[in-house]
Amino acid sequence: MDLKTVLGGVLGLAVGDALGVPVEFRSREALERNPVADMRGYGTHSQPAGTWSDDASMALCLLESLSVKGVDYEDMMSRFLRWGETGYMTPYGEAFDMGGATQNALAEYSRGKPALECGGRREYDNGNGSVMRILPLALYLHETAGSDFPERAEAYEIIHSASAVSHAHPVSKMACGFYCAAANAVLCGQDIGEALDTARAFYRKEPDFSPWLERKFARVDKKVLEALPREKVQSGGFAVHTLEAAIWCLLRHEDFRGCVLEAVNLGDDTDTTGAVAGGLAGLRCGPEGIPEEWLNVLAKRAEIEALCGQFYESLGARA
């Protein structure tokens, strides 16, 4: 994995997030009448064009934590808390968008609870707040644990723990596991369907996860998603729906622009669907595949690129 790959994934996530921020919570029908075709300003959160939200902020916090500490859940959570309380790792010093489960977990951590005990464990707590930020961990594991990490239980334990600091229910953990497997397939130039099958085979053998497999993840399958009509794709805040929508968009479009615009124009949780799809599309297309006019208005582009460089150098030091 080279630096360009890291840049593609992280910038792709931030660009997808920024494209979705102005139209977050807009319905699919409204976006069909006035679809997003380029970077917009203001809208839902009254932010300038190119502004990214909690999706990219938390992903960048994770990227920095992995660069400095490796896998350290207390360090991850301390950076997330700094983001939530002080606007750290935000475009303009304000955390203007935060999911309820994340907010609750940060409150628990601020009261002294250990990081791995902070995440919600109810079925109601399965928002997409951990899958939206997990991409840096897929990059990290690909380089430090080997490109076959989706076949190994110890890698899933790390992924699940990184989710659990804010989202500790098995469904959220599994959504992160499937997403990391998909990202690794893109990194390896392998078929994404085989990667999803590998993750499915792992979860089928695990008693804590297997009961949820067919109940919630039956559609997380390449053939099923390829055949899924647009009207059946859900794009709200549920972790599995975000995972499905992102992979569905990736399967429909070879180019970055087409993938992320498809994702954002699904409506509803537009920034997160855009971010999760954009991360995968950016890995596949590289930074050169991301429209330059979008990168030119992306908030703190230089800082994001510098952080990617720091992360890449840290991987070399750990090799």
LOZA-978155 format. One record per residue (C-alpha): residue number from 1; y, z, x. Coordinates in pm, whole numbers, plus 50000, padded with zeros to 5 digits. Example, Ala and Ser with C-alpha at 12.3 -4.5 7.8 and 13.67 -1.06 7.14 Angstrom:
+------+-------+-------+-------+
: zati :    py :    pz :    px :
+------+-------+-------+-------+
:    1 : 49550 : 50780 : 51230 :
:    2 : 49894 : 50714 : 51367 :
+------+-------+-------+-------+
! end
This chain:
+------+-------+-------+-------+
: zati :    py :    pz :    px :
+------+-------+-------+-------+
:    1 : 50000 : 50000 : 50000 :
:    2 : 50337 : 49902 : 50145 :
:    3 : 50690 : 50023 : 50075 :
:    4 : 50761 : 49725 : 49848 :
:    5 : 50480 : 49839 : 49619 :
:    6 : 50626 : 50187 : 49593 :
:    7 : 50969 : 50041 : 49524 :
:    8 : 50828 : 49809 : 49259 :
:    9 : 50658 : 50088 : 49068 :
:   10 : 50937 : 50344 : 49083 :
:   11 : 51223 : 50100 : 49025 :
:   12 : 51021 : 49938 : 48748 :
:   13 : 50981 : 50276 : 48577 :
:   14 : 51354 : 50352 : 48607 :
:   15 : 51459 : 50006 : 48484 :
:   16 : 51223 : 50025 : 48185 :
:   17 : 51362 : 50368 : 48103 :
:   18 : 51723 : 50246 : 48132 :
:   19 : 51658 : 49946 : 47909 :
:   20 : 51526 : 50176 : 47639 :
:   21 : 51784 : 50457 : 47654 :
:   22 : 52055 : 50287 : 47440 :
:   23 : 51814 : 50207 : 47157 :
:   24 : 51594 : 50516 : 47156 :
:   25 : 51480 : 50605 : 46802 :
:   26 : 51578 : 50262 : 46666 :
:   27 : 51314 : 50119 : 46436 :
:   28 : 51109 : 49813 : 46520 :
:   29 : 51265 : 49634 : 46227 :
:   30 : 51617 : 49704 : 46353 :
:   31 : 51528 : 49573 : 46698 :
:   32 : 51373 : 49261 : 46548 :
:   33 : 51715 : 49190 : 46397 :
:   34 : 51898 : 49271 : 46722 :
:   35 : 51646 : 49273 : 47008 :
:   36 : 51717 : 49410 : 47353 :
:   37 : 51743 : 49119 : 47597 :
:   38 : 51944 : 49277 : 47878 :
:   39 : 52088 : 49608 : 47996 :
:   40 : 52305 : 49763 : 47727 :
:   41 : 52551 : 50048 : 47745 :
:   42 : 52613 : 50348 : 47521 :
:   43 : 52412 : 50337 : 47197 :
:   44 : 52191 : 50636 : 47116 :
:   45 : 52293 : 50865 : 47403 :
:   46 : 52643 : 50725 : 47475 :
:   47 : 52555 : 50647 : 47837 :
:   48 : 52671 : 50355 : 48054 :
:   49 : 52440 : 50058 : 48107 :
:   50 : 52173 : 50127 : 48367 :
:   51 : 52141 : 50497 : 48284 :
:   52 : 51789 : 50639 : 48300 :
:   53 : 51672 : 50954 : 48126 :
:   54 : 51413 : 51231 : 48154 :
:   55 : 51130 : 50984 : 48222 :
:   56 : 51272 : 50867 : 48554 :
:   57 : 51429 : 51204 : 48640 :
:   58 : 51096 : 51386 : 48618 :
:   59 : 50912 : 51105 : 48797 :
:   60 : 51165 : 51124 : 49081 :
:   61 : 51129 : 51502 : 49097 :
:   62 : 50753 : 51454 : 49127 :
:   63 : 50798 : 51183 : 49389 :
:   64 : 51017 : 51414 : 49596 :
:   65 : 50779 : 51706 : 49557 :
:   66 : 50484 : 51499 : 49676 :
:   67 : 50694 : 51378 : 49971 :
:   68 : 50789 : 51727 : 50082 :
:   69 : 50496 : 51947 : 49979 :
:   70 : 50203 : 51725 : 49892 :
:   71 : 50026 : 51854 : 49583 :
:   72 : 50201 : 52182 : 49501 :
:   73 : 50232 : 52261 : 49130 :
:   74 : 50484 : 52543 : 49177 :
:   75 : 50708 : 52310 : 49375 :
:   76 : 50675 : 52038 : 49111 :
:   77 : 50773 : 52281 : 48839 :
:   78 : 51062 : 52429 : 49035 :
:   79 : 51211 : 52081 : 49070 :
:   80 : 51158 : 52010 : 48701 :
:   81 : 51335 : 52337 : 48618 :
:   82 : 51622 : 52249 : 48850 :
:   83 : 51651 : 51917 : 48665 :
:   84 : 51654 : 52086 : 48326 :
:   85 : 51901 : 52359 : 48422 :
:   86 : 52141 : 52184 : 48660 :
:   87 : 52100 : 51810 : 48606 :
:   88 : 51928 : 51764 : 48940 :
:   89 : 51787 : 51413 : 48992 :
:   90 : 51985 : 51267 : 48702 :
:   91 : 52228 : 50973 : 48706 :
:   92 : 52540 : 51176 : 48623 :
:   93 : 52454 : 51545 : 48657 :
:   94 : 52325 : 51604 : 48304 :
:   95 : 51974 : 51620 : 48159 :
:   96 : 52071 : 51461 : 47829 :
:   97 : 51721 : 51398 : 47692 :
:   98 : 51428 : 51642 : 47698 :
:   99 : 51111 : 51665 : 47491 :
:  100 : 51022 : 51984 : 47307 :
:  101 : 50699 : 52054 : 47496 :
:  102 : 50876 : 52010 : 47830 :
:  103 : 51159 : 52235 : 47717 :
:  104 : 50913 : 52506 : 47613 :
:  105 : 50722 : 52482 : 47941 :
:  106 : 51039 : 52509 : 48148 :
:  107 : 51143 : 52815 : 47948 :
:  108 : 50805 : 52976 : 48023 :
:  109 : 50843 : 52897 : 48393 :
:  110 : 51195 : 53037 : 48404 :
:  111 : 51054 : 53365 : 48269 :
:  112 : 50811 : 53386 : 48562 :
:  113 : 50490 : 53236 : 48425 :
:  114 : 50281 : 53049 : 48688 :
:  115 : 50326 : 52672 : 48673 :
:  116 : 49971 : 52594 : 48565 :
:  117 : 50000 : 52831 : 48268 :
:  118 : 50323 : 52688 : 48126 :
:  119 : 50205 : 52378 : 47942 :
:  120 : 50135 : 52376 : 47570 :
:  121 : 49767 : 52379 : 47474 :
:  122 : 49784 : 52298 : 47103 :
:  123 : 49692 : 51957 : 46968 :
:  124 : 50052 : 51938 : 46844 :
:  125 : 50169 : 51952 : 47207 :
:  126 : 50048 : 51603 : 47302 :
:  127 : 50379 : 51428 : 47344 :
:  128 : 50417 : 51170 : 47618 :
:  129 : 50615 : 51395 : 47854 :
:  130 : 50349 : 51411 : 48125 :
:  131 : 50223 : 51052 : 48114 :
:  132 : 50580 : 50926 : 48149 :
:  133 : 50622 : 51090 : 48490 :
:  134 : 50271 : 51070 : 48641 :
:  135 : 50300 : 50735 : 48826 :
:  136 : 50398 : 50887 : 49165 :
:  137 : 50076 : 51086 : 49163 :
:  138 : 49872 : 50767 : 49118 :
:  139 : 50049 : 50623 : 49424 :
:  140 : 49987 : 50942 : 49618 :
:  141 : 49617 : 50961 : 49533 :
:  142 : 49564 : 50591 : 49603 :
:  143 : 49689 : 50646 : 49957 :
:  144 : 49561 : 50997 : 50037 :
:  145 : 49237 : 51020 : 49838 :
:  146 : 49128 : 50657 : 49859 :
:  147 : 49145 : 50361 : 49625 :
:  148 : 48827 : 50479 : 49453 :
:  149 : 48989 : 50806 : 49338 :
:  150 : 48934 : 50731 : 48964 :
:  151 : 48563 : 50779 : 49026 :
:  152 : 48600 : 51133 : 49162 :
:  153 : 48625 : 51461 : 48974 :
:  154 : 48857 : 51623 : 49229 :
:  155 : 49118 : 51352 : 49172 :
:  156 : 49109 : 51406 : 48795 :
:  157 : 49151 : 51779 : 48854 :
:  158 : 49476 : 51710 : 49040 :
:  159 : 49599 : 51468 : 48772 :
:  160 : 49512 : 51711 : 48492 :
:  161 : 49685 : 51999 : 48668 :
:  162 : 49999 : 51792 : 48724 :
:  163 : 50003 : 51725 : 48349 :
:  164 : 49925 : 52086 : 48260 :
:  165 : 50249 : 52229 : 48395 :
:  166 : 50407 : 52098 : 48074 :
:  167 : 50124 : 51938 : 47872 :
:  168 : 49794 : 52124 : 47905 :
:  169 : 49593 : 51994 : 47608 :
:  170 : 49291 : 51775 : 47701 :
:  171 : 49443 : 51470 : 47528 :
:  172 : 49756 : 51477 : 47746 :
:  173 : 49547 : 51528 : 48057 :
:  174 : 49325 : 51234 : 47960 :
:  175 : 49622 : 51008 : 47891 :
:  176 : 49742 : 51077 : 48244 :
:  177 : 49394 : 51013 : 48381 :
:  178 : 49362 : 50677 : 48207 :
:  179 : 49712 : 50578 : 48318 :
:  180 : 49646 : 50668 : 48682 :
:  181 : 49323 : 50467 : 48671 :
:  182 : 49512 : 50169 : 48530 :
:  183 : 49785 : 50201 : 48795 :
:  184 : 49521 : 50217 : 49068 :
:  185 : 49361 : 49898 : 48936 :
:  186 : 49697 : 49721 : 48958 :
:  187 : 49743 : 49854 : 49313 :
:  188 : 49399 : 49722 : 49409 :
:  189 : 49439 : 49389 : 49231 :
:  190 : 49140 : 49476 : 49015 :
:  191 : 49068 : 49422 : 48648 :
:  192 : 49239 : 49686 : 48440 :
:  193 : 48954 : 49681 : 48190 :
:  194 : 48708 : 49795 : 48454 :
:  195 : 48941 : 50078 : 48551 :
:  196 : 48966 : 50199 : 48192 :
:  197 : 48588 : 50183 : 48165 :
:  198 : 48556 : 50393 : 48481 :
:  199 : 48785 : 50660 : 48338 :
:  200 : 48597 : 50651 : 48008 :
:  201 : 48264 : 50700 : 48188 :
:  202 : 48406 : 51003 : 48368 :
:  203 : 48537 : 51166 : 48051 :
:  204 : 48218 : 51096 : 47861 :
:  205 : 48034 : 51330 : 48100 :
:  206 : 48288 : 51611 : 48077 :
:  207 : 48231 : 51858 : 47790 :
:  208 : 48595 : 51967 : 47781 :
:  209 : 48708 : 51607 : 47729 :
:  210 : 48426 : 51409 : 47569 :
:  211 : 48495 : 51533 : 47212 :
:  212 : 48839 : 51372 : 47229 :
:  213 : 48723 : 51042 : 47371 :
:  214 : 48634 : 50855 : 47054 :
:  215 : 48868 : 51058 : 46834 :
:  216 : 49180 : 50962 : 47028 :
:  217 : 49099 : 50703 : 47296 :
:  218 : 48882 : 50446 : 47117 :
:  219 : 49156 : 50182 : 47149 :
:  220 : 49218 : 50245 : 47520 :
:  221 : 48995 : 49950 : 47603 :
:  222 : 49103 : 49613 : 47739 :
:  223 : 48923 : 49400 : 47481 :
:  224 : 49042 : 49614 : 47192 :
:  225 : 49403 : 49609 : 47311 :
:  226 : 49400 : 49235 : 47381 :
:  227 : 49296 : 49174 : 47020 :
:  228 : 49543 : 49424 : 46872 :
:  229 : 49821 : 49264 : 46663 :
:  230 : 50175 : 49381 : 46729 :
:  231 : 50208 : 49550 : 46393 :
:  232 : 49917 : 49780 : 46483 :
:  233 : 50072 : 49894 : 46812 :
:  234 : 50234 : 50236 : 46774 :
:  235 : 50530 : 50332 : 46989 :
:  236 : 50624 : 50685 : 46898 :
:  237 : 50609 : 50994 : 47117 :
:  238 : 50234 : 51064 : 47107 :
:  239 : 50085 : 51036 : 47457 :
:  240 : 49797 : 50808 : 47358 :
:  241 : 50022 : 50571 : 47163 :
:  242 : 50250 : 50535 : 47467 :
:  243 : 49950 : 50467 : 47690 :
:  244 : 49815 : 50204 : 47449 :
:  245 : 50152 : 50035 : 47404 :
:  246 : 50221 : 50015 : 47778 :
:  247 : 49884 : 49859 : 47859 :
:  248 : 49912 : 49626 : 47558 :
:  249 : 50244 : 49499 : 47692 :
:  250 : 50105 : 49457 : 48043 :
:  251 : 49811 : 49254 : 47911 :
:  252 : 50043 : 49023 : 47716 :
:  253 : 50290 : 48941 : 47993 :
:  254 : 50252 : 48842 : 48355 :
:  255 : 50622 : 48883 : 48435 :
:  256 : 50819 : 49207 : 48454 :
:  257 : 51096 : 49095 : 48219 :
:  258 : 50858 : 48996 : 47941 :
:  259 : 50652 : 49313 : 47972 :
:  260 : 50935 : 49565 : 47957 :
:  261 : 51133 : 49383 : 47688 :
:  262 : 50818 : 49371 : 47476 :
:  263 : 50778 : 49746 : 47533 :
:  264 : 51137 : 49840 : 47448 :
:  265 : 51153 : 49617 : 47141 :
:  266 : 50854 : 49795 : 46989 :
:  267 : 51113 : 50053 : 46888 :
:  268 : 51111 : 50431 : 46840 :
:  269 : 51044 : 50601 : 47177 :
:  270 : 51187 : 50303 : 47358 :
:  271 : 51281 : 50465 : 47688 :
:  272 : 50938 : 50614 : 47749 :
:  273 : 50742 : 50308 : 47640 :
:  274 : 50970 : 50103 : 47864 :
:  275 : 50925 : 50342 : 48156 :
:  276 : 50547 : 50367 : 48131 :
:  277 : 50505 : 49990 : 48094 :
:  278 : 50773 : 49925 : 48356 :
:  279 : 50594 : 50133 : 48615 :
:  280 : 50277 : 49925 : 48581 :
:  281 : 50464 : 49595 : 48566 :
:  282 : 50669 : 49693 : 48871 :
:  283 : 50354 : 49769 : 49069 :
:  284 : 50217 : 49428 : 48978 :
:  285 : 50533 : 49222 : 49028 :
:  286 : 50702 : 49414 : 49309 :
:  287 : 51077 : 49477 : 49335 :
:  288 : 51140 : 49106 : 49374 :
:  289 : 50995 : 49054 : 49027 :
:  290 : 51249 : 49285 : 48864 :
:  291 : 51559 : 49094 : 48749 :
:  292 : 51834 : 49150 : 49003 :
:  293 : 52098 : 49175 : 48732 :
:  294 : 51914 : 49480 : 48599 :
:  295 : 51879 : 49639 : 48941 :
:  296 : 52247 : 49579 : 49011 :
:  297 : 52353 : 49808 : 48726 :
:  298 : 52075 : 50066 : 48767 :
:  299 : 52229 : 50408 : 48821 :
:  300 : 52177 : 50550 : 49172 :
:  301 : 51967 : 50256 : 49283 :
:  302 : 52031 : 50331 : 49650 :
:  303 : 51925 : 50694 : 49608 :
:  304 : 51605 : 50590 : 49430 :
:  305 : 51524 : 50342 : 49706 :
:  306 : 51590 : 50608 : 49972 :
:  307 : 51358 : 50851 : 49794 :
:  308 : 51088 : 50583 : 49780 :
:  309 : 51131 : 50537 : 50155 :
:  310 : 51095 : 50911 : 50213 :
:  311 : 50780 : 50916 : 50001 :
:  312 : 50630 : 50619 : 50184 :
:  313 : 50700 : 50777 : 50523 :
:  314 : 50538 : 51102 : 50408 :
:  315 : 50222 : 50915 : 50315 :
:  316 : 50201 : 50779 : 50669 :
:  317 : 50241 : 51132 : 50806 :
:  318 : 49953 : 51255 : 50588 :
:  319 : 49718 : 50969 : 50676 :
+------+-------+-------+-------+
! end
